[in-house]
Amino acid sequence: MIDFSLPPELADLRERTAAFVRDEVIPQEPYMDEHDGLPQDRLDALRARARAAGLYAPHVPREWGGLGLGMREMAVVFEQAGRSLLGPVALNCAAPDEGNMHLLHVVATEAQKERYLRPLVEGTIRSCFSMTEPHPGAGSDPALLRTRADKRGDRWVINGDKWYISGAGGAAFTICMALTGERLDGRAGATMFLVDAGNPGYRVIRQIPSLDAGGAGGHCEVEFRDCEVGEDAVLGEVGQGFAYAQVRLAPARLTHCMRWLGVAQRAHEIAVDYANGRESFGKPLAQHQMVQQLIADSAMELHAARLMIWHAAWVIDGGGQARQETSMAKTYVSEAVGRVVDRALQICGSHGVSTDLPLAMFYRNVRPFRIYDGPSEVHRMVIAQRILRDAARAREAAPAASEAIAGAIG
């Protein structure tokens, strides 16, 4: 039997998170600069209250100061945190730090964890992840990676350009993906390196003006020029960078879905409240059937998105890689939450376009979700390729059954 009920302790955590976001986080939104976030003193105070409420770092193992939640539990909590763009920041489970914390915990040495993971969890530093590159380098196709790291004696020297690196401005370190040699199959192997912001060979060139705010540190263009690091900067094993990227990216694309679902749910509730209170053509807006259709469509898509997230989280918690499930969830959820926010803005009309409501800000920030962590088009391609590959393998394994099916179709 499939049980969608929440254990009492998780239901309690969900309600406490919802109350914290409602009572503590949302009142801080007027003090937020869309590109720089909250002033540091306000953020520090908010995080102190999150710690006191027992809500801080829900995704981090308990031995490192977090709540140690699994993916299914995170899905419930992250959605509530995501009702405000400040919520994940207040709980220290925002991107890119959240994905980097997971990667460091799985791959880093104990010394690297103490140097990078601990202060990241404590919230005293920020980080970024340097993988995407400008044309003709790696974007959604990692095979186009051009940044290289060459071994010179006991040092590695990194050279390359990175593009749209979220949070790079003010980050204490970056995790850089660079080519380091050839695999046995002839394909280029990549390695991840921990590079401190103070390294003279690493430079943040600029924050790139963008549709969305990008959070603290913005989206940046960075460069590596004869950037020297030691062996202790290698994250994991040399040549395993692409494998480690999957360790980070599959769960991270799902946690993005969780947070944006919270934004979309709040946008939907704002629109429903507005429709019930607004008079138009002699009756409440909510009594117009066209408005009712918008509300019904959003409710259905929110429900479907939530179930897709929960299922993918269940697969990960069970030890599965969930590549297909997270690809499907990321594609559907990124598009669905965009439609939900768009409908909410449409229902609220000029009030939705104004900054008196948060819908315009939500609208700007949710649109790029269809591009980062893999564009919808790329995920659809990969989803279809997996389906076609599995069908071909099944045909090879049982040709008689496949021919019978083909004959019945014909």
N, C-alpha and C positions, 0 to 999 in steps of 0.2 A: 504494500500500500504506500502511496506517495503522501507524505504528511507535510503540509505547508504551514503548520502552526509553529509558533516560536516558543522555545523554552522560556520559562518564567524569567530567568536571569537575563536573557537576551531581550525579551520584551521590556524589562525594566531599564536596561541600558539604552534601548531605542528611545524610550520616553524621556529619560534623563538627558540624552543628547538633544532631542527635539526641544526640550525646555531650555537647555543651555543656549542653543542657537537662537531661540525666540527671545529669551530674556536678557542675554548677555551679548550675543554676537550681532544680531540685527540692529540693536540700538547704536552700534559703533559704525554702521555703514555711512552715515553722514560725514564721518571724519576720515573716510577712506579716499585716497587719491587713486583713481582707477589704474594708473600705471605704476605707482610706487607702493600701493597698499596703505596700511595704517602707519602712523608715526611710531617709531620704535618703542617709545614709552607706553603707548596704548597697547601695542601688540604684546609687550612683555607682561603687562598687567592682565591682559585677557588670557594669555597662556598660563599665568599663575592661577587664575580662577579655574581654568580647565583642569589643571593638575589637582587642585583642591576638590574639584567635583568628581575626580576619578575618571576623566574622559580623555586624558592626554595620550597621544601616540597609540591609538588603538591597534595599529597594525604591527607594532614592534614587539618582539618577544619580551616576556616579563623580566628575564634576566638582564635585559638592556633598558629597562625602565618603561616599557609599554604595557598594554593590556593583553597582548598575545592572542589576538583574535584570529580565527581561521577566515578563509575567503567568504564563506556564507555569512558569518557573523559580521565581517567587514561590509558586506553588501547592504546589510540592514543599517549599520551605523553610519557608513559613508554617505548614504542617501540623505540621512537627516543632517549630517554636517554640511552637505552640499547645497542645502536650501539657501545659504548665503555664500557669496564668493569668498567671504572671510572665514567661513566655518572650517574648511580644511586647514587653513593657515593657523587658526586659533588652536586646533587640535594637533597641529604639526603632522598632518597627513596629506599635504598638498603636493602636487607635482612641481618640479621634478624630484624633490627630496625624498618623497615617499618611495618612488621606484629605486632610487639610489640606495636608500636604507636597506631595501629588500636584497638588492644585488650584493651590497657589501656584507650583509649578514650571511649570505649563502656562499660567497666566493672568497672574501678577503681573509688574509692571515690575521692572527690575533693582534699582532702589532698594528696592522692597518685598521683593524676595527677600533682599537683604542685611539688611534690618531684621527680617524675620519668619522667612523660611525658614532662613537660616543658623543662628541660635540654636536653632531648632526641631530641625534635624538634629543639632546638637551636643548636644542634650539639656539645655541650660541653662534652657529654658523649656518650658511646656506651652500648649496652645491649646484652643479649643472652636469649635463650629459652631452658630450661633443661627438656626435655621429654624423648628422646631416651636413652636406657640403653644397657649395654653389655649383652651378653648371660649369663644367660637365661632370662634376663629382657625384657622390652618392646622395640621392634623395630617397624616394620610395624603393629604389633598387639598390640594395647594399653591395651588389656586385660591381658597382661603379666607384667604390671607395678609392680615393686617390692619396689621401694622407698616408705618409710612410714613417716608419720608425726603423732606423738602421742601428745595428750594434757596432759600437766603436770602443774596443777595450771592454771595460766594465760598465760602460754607460750606453744608454739608448738616446738617439738623437731624432726628434720628431719634427717633420716638416709638412705643412699642409694648411688648408683653409677650411673653416667650418662656418656654417650659415644657419641662422634662425635657432640659435642655441638658447633655449628658454632659461631665464634666471641667471645668465652669465654675469650680468652687471652686479658687482658686489659679492659674487660667490667666492667662498674661500678656496675651493678646488673644483676641478672638473674631472670627469672620467672620459678620457679620449680614446676613440677607436682608431687604430692605425694598422696599415698593412705591415707585416713583419717577415714575410717569406712565402714559401710555396708548400702546399700540402702534397701528400703523396699522389693524390689524384690530379695534380697539376693546377688546381685552383688556388688562388692566392689566399693565404691565411692571415687573419687579423688578430691583434692583441689589444687588450684594454690597459691603459696606463692612468695612474693617479697623478695629476699635475696640479701643483699648488699655484694659486693665483699670483704669488710673488715671484714665480719663476721668470727670469728675464727673457726667456724665449717664448713666453705665452703672453698674448695681448688681446684685450677686448677692444675691437676697433670702434664699434658704435652700437647703440640700440637702434634697431630697425623700426621705423614708423610702421604701424600695423593697424588693422581693423580692430583686433582685440587688444586688451590691456596687457596681457602677457604675465601679469603678476609682478611681484618684486623682482627687479633685475631685468625685466623686459625680455624681448627676443633679440639676440645679439649676433653680430658678425665677429668672429674671433680668428686669430691666426697663430700658427706655431712656426717659428723660424729658428732653426737650430736649437730647439728646445731640449735641453739635456736633463735626463732623469736617470736615477740609479736602478739597480735590480729590484730594490725594495718598492719601486713605483709600479711594477708589473702587477696587475690585478688578476689573480688566478694563474693559469698556465699560458705560456707563449703559444700563439697560434689558435687559441680557443675562443677568440673574441666573438665570433658569430654565434657560437653555441651559448656563450654567456649573455649575449644580447637577447636571446629567446628567454633566458631565465628572468630577465628584467621586463621585456616588452609584453609578453603574453599576459602576466598578471597586471601590468601597468595599464594596458589598454582597457582591461576590465574595470580597474578602479576608477579610471576616467569616466567610464559609463555610469558607475555608481554615483559619483559626485554630480555629474550633469543631470542625472535623473532627478536628484533633489532640486536642482534649479528649475527644471521643467515642471515638477510637481508644484512648486511654489508659484510659478508663473500661472499655471492652470487655476490654482486656488484664487489668485488675485483676480483673474478674469471672471471666474464664477461669482465671486463676491461683487464685482463691478456690475455684472449682468443682472444680478438680483436687485441692485440698488438704483440702476439707471433707467429713467423713463424715456421712451422713444415711441413716437407715433401713437400716443395714447395708452401705452401699457408698458410694463417693465420689459427691458431688453431681453430678459431671460424667457419671455413668452413668445418671442419671435422664433419660428421654426428654423430659420437659417442659422441663428445663433445657437440654438439647441444642437444642431448638427455639428457645429464646430466643437462644442463642449463634449458631445458624445464621442466624436472622433479622437479627441485628445485623451479622454479617459481610457478608451480602448488601447490606444498606442502606449500610454503610460503603463497599463497593466501588462501588455505583451512585452514591453521592454524590461520590466521588472522580472518577469518570469524567465526571460532569456539570460539575464544577469545571474539570477539565482541558480539556474541550471549550470551555466559555465563555471560558477564558483563551486558548485557541488562536484563537478568533474575534477577540478584542481584539488579540492580537499581530499578527494579519493585517490590522489596520486597521479592523475592523468595530466598530460601536457595541455589539453584543451585548446590546441591550435585552431581546429575547425570551429569549436564552440565560441572561442573568444573573437575569431574573425567575424563570425555571423553576428554576434552580439554587438561588436564595435560598429559594424556597418549599419545594422538596423537601428541601434540606439542613437548613434550620432545623427541619423536622418530624422528619426522620430522626435527626439527632443527639440531639434530645430523647428519641426512643424508645430509642435506644441507651443513653443515660445512665440512663433509667428502668429498662430491663431489667437493667443492671449493678447498680443499687441493689437491685432486687428479688432478684437472685441472691445478693447478699451479705447480705441480710436486715438484722438489727439492726446488723451491722457497717457496712453501707452507709448506714444512717440516722445512725450515730454520726459524730463528727468525727475518729475515728481514721483513717478513709479520706477522700480528697478528694471522694467521690462526692456527698455531700450539698451541698457547696459548688458542685460542677459543676451539680447539679440546679437549684439556685436561680438560677444565673447563665445557664444555657442557655435557660431557659423564655422570657424576654423576647425572644429572638432571633426568635421567630415574629411579633413586633409591630414592632420597630424596623427601619429601612430598608425599610419597607413591610410591612404585615400580610399574612399569607398570603392572606386573602380579597381584598385589593386586587390583589395580583399575579395571582391566578387570574382576576379580572375582566379585567385588562389583557391577559393571555395570550390569553384567549378572544376579546376584542375584536380583537386583531391577526389571529388566525386567521380570524375571520368577515369582517373587512375585506378580507383578502387573497383569500379565496374569492369575495367579491362582485366584486372587481376582476377576478379571473380569469374570472368568469362574463360580465362586461361585455366583456372582451377577446375571448372565444371563446364566444359564446352557443350556437352549434350543438353544440359539444362538451359544454357544461354541460347542455343539454337532453337529449342522448343519455345522459349519466350519470344524470340524474334519471329518464329513462324506464326505464333498466335497473333502477334501484332500485325504481321503482314497480311 
